Amino acid sequence: MIDYMKFDVMLYDDVIATVDLKPDGSDRPYVKNYIEGFNKQFSPNPEGYITKEEIEKWLKWRVFPETRVNADELLHELGLNSYNRWAIVRKTHGVMADDEIWLRFNGETLQHRDVTLRKYLYYPE
């Protein structure tokens, strides 16, 4: 079973952070970063609680903008009726065309090869 409340932030197939949106005993998300000084680090602190606003700000960079010209077509392809960042991230794993960062939810065994949009660049046959 996939747990969408916990996920790893991945760089290719390496875990660079873990996130628990609802840790035991708290309603504040908890993040542990495994890298330092990297421009895609999940949060500025190595480990600790973060705000829901920080999560939302980070997720904003993992989805297409609501104002994108073909946003309705993309939502339709994802099987969504309305624009919701979290629903989009659950479907797309936060994969963007211009970087190698993505999210793997607890219970998944996916690898970068399974989610990348530009498979031909990273995994030529």
Steps between C-alpha positions, in 0.01 A plus 500: 500500500631843408517755780466848349575664836864386486736537210863510400640785296716336237792614286512234232484185718653654813290612796594860580224566756215327678173676577225397739197724458331374818763366743381335821399757757510802270302662221815669364695335217841360594794499258841337513749612234788272406692759300643841581560810294306371204267736319220243495515414869145460627533745789771730632551303824655153502215356707187617672142615479396732220182692431226395263574821310857380440365170362258688275774733376722204414216311329429806287832437323413131438184557292402688188345843568124533510529774237680278248334517158423127482434451874151361438636241256768395749244468778281286274797272417566460871135415563442811711199732485662800664839649575636368830878496555499203734281292265731587209811405698345167600444421131826640359736435794599864468706424190604803298665502159790718606646314800555158652307553823184301566292354784465134590214429738534254786423151372615563142799335334525737204834615363596809302476298179131436575400865545732717290343699218815484288585133513688527170751740659571301814446143384571464128438148377 
